[in-house]
Amino acid sequence: MTQAHVQDLFLELVAIPSKSGQEQEIMAHIQTFFKEIGVEVKISKQQAGLVATLPATNQELEKAPVIAFSAHLDTATSVDSPEVIITNGYIETANRALLGADDKAGVAAMLAAAKYLSKNAEPHGQVEFIFTTKEEEGLIGAKLFDLDLVDATFGYCLDAPGPVGGIIRTSKTHLQLDFWIEVAMTHEKSAIQIARDAMKKIHKNLAFKDGIAWQVYHFGGEILENGNEKVTILSEFSADYPLKNCLLYVDQIKQIFIETGVTYKADVQDVTHMSYHYFSLPEKNHAYKIASEAMQILEITPKMLQLEGGTDANVFNDRGIPFLVLSAGFENPHTTSERIASTELDKLTELILEIIKITAN
């Protein structure tokens, strides 16, 4: 495996537009790539992505655990296409466009590892490379992905920022709580006042334990065509606990809004949306132990991270497959300063191959 090879694969991917929900071109590119190296690809229903499967190299290694790696094909996008430059070993953009290394870095490393394994006689068990869509739109691809296509007993999501060596084995529960309050303009209290009263009661009466947070990130009013006043409150609830430990708090927040509405004879509506589920993999977990051993062999310094935001790993863990999140080497995702060092692409590829090797042994 050479640094230049992985870099070339990455640059090919960056040149392909891949806005969430419009991943057809990059999916076709991935399919062609695997067809050329003789690896079977299966497409998930509902355009949720695809999985490429490398069978075990011999009958004995068919007994080895089936391992998976995942990355998402879609990227945050900007109006302009990226003008890619390489400066002092870093791949970045010369214009204000987003590079898309989140998560084309993970995709490129997976392609490079798959090609290496398909062309070399290095023994390995069954390996699955999962590519999802619509990750940037609420992990939709992973949520819809047909897991009947996947045999993996554990896996690695290559989708965290920072130098290769970063490990995320815990993630929060995250819910979206949205409320709408509507009153006639002649009402004794405005919708804004009613909403503020409800939020004051929540902050005063609810004692959130450590690791639980509720915050409003949008508060806006409008006058409807019928003359009524309507206020929209968009909020998020996050917790370092499983969903079952959060439901009481969520219900209390909703109840205060409803009761405040009843008190002032206002129409209150609410919608709760599950963004992603909590997960926590202990240090004794097989995926964590193998990744740590691989890093030690490659002399990569491991670093435990806490990522704000969800990844496909949240979904796969919730759906029964333990997935660890690994840093893919990119920096400043979702900004015009996004970049990645070519050495990080190579290092990520080597880490994938070492994990596969250890799993087979």
HURA-V748917 format. One line per field, one symbol per residue. ss: DSSP state (2 for helix, 1 for strand, 0 for the rest). phi: phi as a letter, one per 20 degrees, with the letter a starting at -180 (. if undefined). burial: 1 if it has 16 or more other ideal C-beta (glycine too) atoms within 10 Angstrom, else 0. A space follows every 50 residues. Layout:
ss=???
phi=???
burial=???
//
This chain:
ss=00222222222222000010000222222222222200011110222011 11110000022220001111110010000000011110011110000000 22222222222222222220000000111111002220022222002220 00011111110000011101101111111111100000002222222222 22222000000111111111111000001111111111100022202222 22222222222220001111111111001100000222222222222000 00110000000222222200011111100110000000111222222222 22222222220
phi=.dgffffffffffffegbfgncegffffffffgfffdmdfcceffllepb cddefgfbffffefgfdcccbdeecfccfeffeecdclndebdedeeffn fecfffffffffffffffdceffbefcddddddlffdnmfgffeffffed dgeaaceebdfoggpfccdcbfeccdddccccbffeffcfffffffffff fffededffgncbcbedbbbdbdefenfecddcdccdcbebfgfedffff ffffffffffffgdldedcbcdcefaefbbdffefgfffffffffffele ffbfcceeoecgfgffffeodfceddfdneclfmcfegbbegffffffff fgffffffffe
burial=00101110110011010101001001101100110000101001001111 11110110001001011111111111110001010000001110001111 11111111111111111000001111111111111101111111101011 01011111111111111110111110101111100010111111111110 01000000000101000000000000011111101111111000010011 00100111011001010100000011111010000011011001100001 01001010011111111100111111111111100001111111111111 11111110110
//
